[in-house]
Amino acid sequence: MSHTAPDPVPDLVPDPAPELAPQPGSEPEHASHTVLLAEDDRAIRHALERALTLEGYEVTAVADGVEALAQAHRRQPDVLVLDVMMPGIDGLQVCRVLRAEGDRTPILMLTARVETADRIAGLDAGADDYVVKPFDVEEVFARLRALLRRTGSGTLPPGHGSQPLAPDGRPVPGRVQDGQAVVVADLRIDPPARRAWRGARELELTRTEFDLLELLARNTGIVLDHSTVYDRIWGYDFGPGSKNLAVYVGYLRRKMDEPGRPPLIHTVRGVGYVLRED
């Protein structure tokens, strides 16, 4: 499937050594997963590289976008972690170049900017997810695990099978045609090909946007609360203060809605979201 998508902040990542060492007798879950990390702040780069290594990832760490592109071309990683603000070629430009080349490796952005417009810029550039600085390394781990699951590098999160699930986990009828395509009104989703259309127009979706749209479509008419969506898509509930889901829903609506066609994704205030025909 095709896709479209500050000042240095000190002390963003604490020394992870005491709490992140692997437990005795347990093998790291991510031993075979490779991470390309690009961060120009040396302290953050070294601390995050160490934390990821202790978590079981094989990490290649670079200090700028130019080297990030060179490393990505030399050896494709399983996932990229890119700082937005870097000298020369920044993280957004790295995203755009890789996506223009047809590289669909999942990308997690690190950003010190918290405005919605800045987050949307990262998604528009082709990023799959983002973490706002200062961050907790456990959040970075959770988002990486979710990205790897959705790309087939690990176990798929709940809700991605052919049978739709309600928030309480019970199977519900889904609108599935041809054994694969999910159809709701003029929306058609082809999960195996990871493609979606609104009418005759193909939607250019990032990996996370597609997963969110598929989850809502497979549960047509059912209001999915925030916790359910976070668990199904990210594998982690970021709490009531997180605006991550709202950003993705807003961006998905921008790509789906157009004049003359009714909106399909609806907000149920205080609860969550539902995809339905009006």
C-alpha positions as CSV (number, residue, x, y, z in Angstrom):
1,M,0.0,0.0,0.0
2,S,1.2,3.5,-0.8
3,H,1.4,6.2,1.9
4,T,1.4,10.0,1.9
5,A,2.3,10.6,6.3
6,P,13.0,23.4,19.0
7,D,15.6,24.0,21.0
8,P,17.5,21.1,22.5
9,V,15.8,19.8,25.6
10,P,18.2,18.5,28.2
11,D,17.8,15.6,30.5
12,L,15.0,14.0,28.5
13,V,16.0,10.4,29.2
14,P,17.2,9.3,32.6
15,D,20.0,6.8,33.0
16,P,18.1,3.6,32.3
17,A,20.6,1.1,33.7
18,P,19.2,0.4,37.1
19,E,15.6,-0.4,36.1
20,L,16.0,-1.7,32.5
21,A,18.5,-4.5,32.9
22,P,16.9,-7.8,31.6
23,Q,15.6,-10.1,34.4
24,P,17.6,-13.2,35.1
25,G,16.4,-16.2,33.3
26,S,14.4,-14.3,30.6
27,E,15.5,-13.8,27.1
28,P,14.9,-10.3,25.5
29,E,11.7,-10.2,23.4
30,H,13.3,-8.1,20.7
31,A,16.7,-9.8,20.3
32,S,16.3,-10.0,16.5
33,H,14.8,-6.5,15.9
34,T,17.0,-3.8,14.6
35,V,16.5,-0.1,15.4
36,L,18.0,2.9,13.5
37,L,18.1,5.8,16.0
38,A,18.8,9.3,14.8
39,E,19.2,12.0,17.5
40,D,21.5,15.0,17.4
41,D,21.6,15.5,21.2
42,R,24.5,13.3,22.3
43,A,23.2,12.7,25.9
44,I,19.8,11.7,24.7
45,R,21.2,9.6,21.9
46,H,23.5,7.7,24.2
47,A,20.9,7.2,26.9
48,L,18.3,5.9,24.5
49,E,20.7,3.7,22.7
50,R,21.7,2.1,26.0
51,A,18.1,1.7,27.1
52,L,17.1,0.1,23.8
53,T,20.2,-2.2,23.8
54,L,19.3,-3.4,27.4
55,E,15.8,-4.0,26.2
56,G,17.1,-6.4,23.6
57,Y,17.2,-4.4,20.4
58,E,20.2,-4.2,18.0
59,V,20.7,-0.4,17.7
60,T,22.5,1.7,15.2
61,A,22.7,5.3,16.5
62,V,23.6,8.3,14.3
63,A,23.6,12.1,15.0
64,D,21.9,13.5,11.9
65,G,19.5,12.9,9.0
66,V,22.2,12.5,6.4
67,E,23.8,9.6,8.2
68,A,20.3,8.2,9.0
69,L,19.5,8.0,5.3
70,A,22.9,6.5,4.6
71,Q,22.5,3.8,7.2
72,A,18.9,3.1,6.1
73,H,20.1,2.6,2.5
74,R,23.0,0.4,3.7
75,R,20.9,-1.9,5.8
76,Q,17.2,-1.6,6.2
77,P,16.2,-1.7,9.9
78,D,13.0,-3.1,11.4
79,V,12.1,0.3,12.8
80,L,13.4,3.9,12.8
81,V,13.4,6.3,15.7
82,L,14.0,9.8,14.4
83,D,14.3,13.2,16.2
84,V,12.3,15.9,14.4
85,M,14.9,18.7,14.8
86,M,18.3,17.8,13.5
87,P,20.9,19.8,11.7
88,G,21.0,19.5,7.9
89,I,18.3,17.0,7.0
90,D,15.8,16.8,9.8
91,G,13.6,13.9,10.8
92,L,10.6,15.0,8.7
93,Q,12.8,15.2,5.6
94,V,14.2,11.7,6.3
95,C,10.6,10.5,6.5
96,R,9.7,12.1,3.2
97,V,12.7,10.7,1.4
98,L,12.2,7.2,2.6
99,R,8.5,7.2,1.8
100,A,9.2,8.7,-1.7
101,E,11.5,5.8,-2.3
102,G,8.8,3.3,-1.4
103,D,10.4,2.4,2.0
104,R,7.6,1.5,4.4
105,T,9.7,0.8,7.5
106,P,7.8,2.0,10.5
107,I,9.0,5.3,11.9
108,L,8.6,6.7,15.4
109,M,9.3,10.4,15.7
110,L,10.8,12.1,18.8
111,T,9.6,15.7,19.1
112,A,9.8,18.5,21.6
113,R,6.9,20.2,19.9
114,V,3.5,19.6,21.5
115,E,1.1,21.5,19.1
116,T,-1.3,19.4,17.1
117,A,-0.2,21.0,13.9
118,D,3.4,19.9,14.5
119,R,2.2,16.3,15.2
120,I,0.2,16.4,12.0
121,A,3.2,17.5,10.0
122,G,5.0,14.4,11.2
123,L,2.2,12.1,10.2
124,D,1.9,13.9,6.8
125,A,5.6,13.3,6.2
126,G,5.0,9.6,6.6
127,A,5.7,8.9,10.3
128,D,3.7,6.1,12.0
129,D,3.8,7.4,15.5
130,Y,5.4,10.0,17.8
131,V,6.6,10.5,21.3
132,V,6.8,14.0,22.9
133,K,9.8,15.0,24.8
134,P,10.5,14.7,27.7
135,F,9.5,11.1,27.5
136,D,9.6,7.9,29.6
137,V,11.6,5.2,28.0
138,E,8.8,2.7,28.8
139,E,6.5,4.7,26.5
140,V,9.1,4.4,23.7
141,F,9.3,0.7,24.3
142,A,5.5,0.3,24.2
143,R,5.2,2.3,20.9
144,L,8.0,0.3,19.3
145,R,6.4,-3.0,20.3
146,A,3.1,-1.8,18.8
147,L,4.7,-0.8,15.5
148,L,6.6,-4.1,15.2
149,R,3.4,-6.1,15.9
150,R,1.5,-4.2,13.2
151,T,4.3,-4.9,10.6
152,G,4.4,-8.6,11.3
153,S,7.6,-8.5,13.3
154,G,5.8,-9.7,16.3
155,T,2.5,-10.9,17.5
156,L,-0.5,-9.0,16.0
157,P,-2.4,-6.9,18.6
158,P,-6.0,-8.0,19.4
159,G,-8.7,-6.9,16.9
160,H,-6.7,-7.6,13.8
161,G,-8.1,-11.0,12.9
162,S,-11.0,-11.6,10.5
163,Q,-13.6,-11.7,13.3
164,P,-14.6,-8.2,14.7
165,L,-14.7,-7.8,18.4
166,A,-16.8,-5.6,20.7
167,P,-15.1,-3.7,23.6
168,D,-16.0,-6.5,25.9
169,G,-14.2,-9.0,23.7
170,R,-17.3,-10.7,22.3
171,P,-17.5,-11.4,18.5
172,V,-19.9,-9.2,16.6
173,P,-21.2,-9.4,13.0
174,G,-18.9,-7.6,10.6
175,R,-19.5,-6.4,7.1
176,V,-17.1,-8.6,5.2
177,Q,-17.3,-9.3,1.5
178,D,-15.4,-11.8,-0.5
179,G,-14.0,-13.2,2.7
180,Q,-11.5,-10.3,2.9
181,A,-12.8,-6.9,2.0
182,V,-14.6,-4.8,4.7
183,V,-17.3,-2.6,3.3
184,V,-19.2,0.2,5.1
185,A,-21.3,2.5,3.0
186,D,-18.9,3.7,0.2
187,L,-15.8,2.8,2.3
188,R,-14.0,-0.3,1.2
189,I,-11.0,-1.8,3.0
190,D,-8.8,-4.6,1.7
191,P,-6.9,-5.8,4.8
192,P,-4.4,-8.2,3.1
193,A,-3.3,-5.5,0.7
194,R,-3.6,-2.8,3.3
195,R,-5.5,-0.5,1.0
196,A,-8.7,1.5,1.4
197,W,-11.0,3.5,-0.8
198,R,-13.8,6.0,-0.3
199,G,-15.9,5.6,-3.4
200,A,-13.5,5.4,-6.3
201,R,-10.8,7.4,-4.5
202,E,-8.0,5.5,-2.8
203,L,-7.0,6.8,0.6
204,E,-3.3,7.4,1.2
205,L,-3.0,6.2,4.8
206,T,0.0,5.7,7.1
207,R,0.3,2.3,8.9
208,T,-1.3,3.5,12.1
209,E,-4.2,5.3,10.2
210,F,-5.0,2.1,8.3
211,D,-5.0,0.0,11.5
212,L,-7.3,2.5,13.2
213,L,-9.7,2.7,10.2
214,E,-9.8,-1.1,10.0
215,L,-10.5,-1.5,13.7
216,L,-13.4,1.0,13.5
217,A,-14.8,-0.6,10.3
218,R,-14.7,-4.1,11.6
219,N,-16.7,-2.9,14.6
220,T,-19.2,-0.8,12.6
221,G,-21.9,0.8,14.7
222,I,-20.1,-0.1,18.0
223,V,-18.8,2.8,20.1
224,L,-15.1,1.9,21.0
225,D,-13.9,3.7,24.0
226,H,-10.5,5.3,24.2
227,S,-9.0,2.6,26.3
228,T,-10.1,-0.1,23.9
229,V,-8.6,1.7,20.9
230,Y,-5.4,2.4,22.6
231,D,-5.1,-1.2,23.6
232,R,-5.9,-2.6,20.2
233,I,-3.8,-0.2,18.1
234,W,-0.9,0.8,20.4
235,G,-1.0,-2.1,22.9
236,Y,-0.8,0.4,25.7
237,D,-3.4,2.8,27.4
238,F,-1.7,6.2,27.6
239,G,-4.4,7.5,29.9
240,P,-7.1,10.2,29.7
241,G,-4.6,13.0,29.3
242,S,-3.2,11.7,26.0
243,K,-4.3,13.4,22.8
244,N,-2.6,10.8,20.6
245,L,-5.9,9.1,19.5
246,A,-7.6,12.4,18.8
247,V,-4.8,13.5,16.5
248,Y,-5.0,10.3,14.5
249,V,-8.8,10.4,14.3
250,G,-8.7,14.0,13.1
251,Y,-6.1,13.3,10.5
252,L,-8.0,10.2,9.3
253,R,-11.1,12.4,8.9
254,R,-9.3,14.9,6.8
255,K,-8.3,12.1,4.4
256,M,-11.7,10.5,4.3
257,D,-14.2,13.3,4.4
258,E,-15.1,15.3,1.3
259,P,-17.9,17.6,0.1
260,G,-21.0,15.7,-0.8
261,R,-20.2,12.6,1.3
262,P,-21.4,12.2,4.8
263,P,-18.8,11.7,7.6
264,L,-18.3,8.1,8.7
265,I,-16.3,8.5,11.9
266,H,-18.3,10.0,14.7
267,T,-17.2,11.2,18.2
268,V,-19.2,10.1,21.2
269,R,-18.3,12.7,23.8
270,G,-16.8,11.3,26.9
271,V,-16.7,7.8,25.5
272,G,-14.9,7.3,22.2
273,Y,-15.4,6.9,18.5
274,V,-17.7,4.9,16.2
275,L,-17.8,4.4,12.4
276,R,-21.3,4.2,11.0
277,E,-23.6,5.5,8.3
278,D,-25.9,8.3,9.2
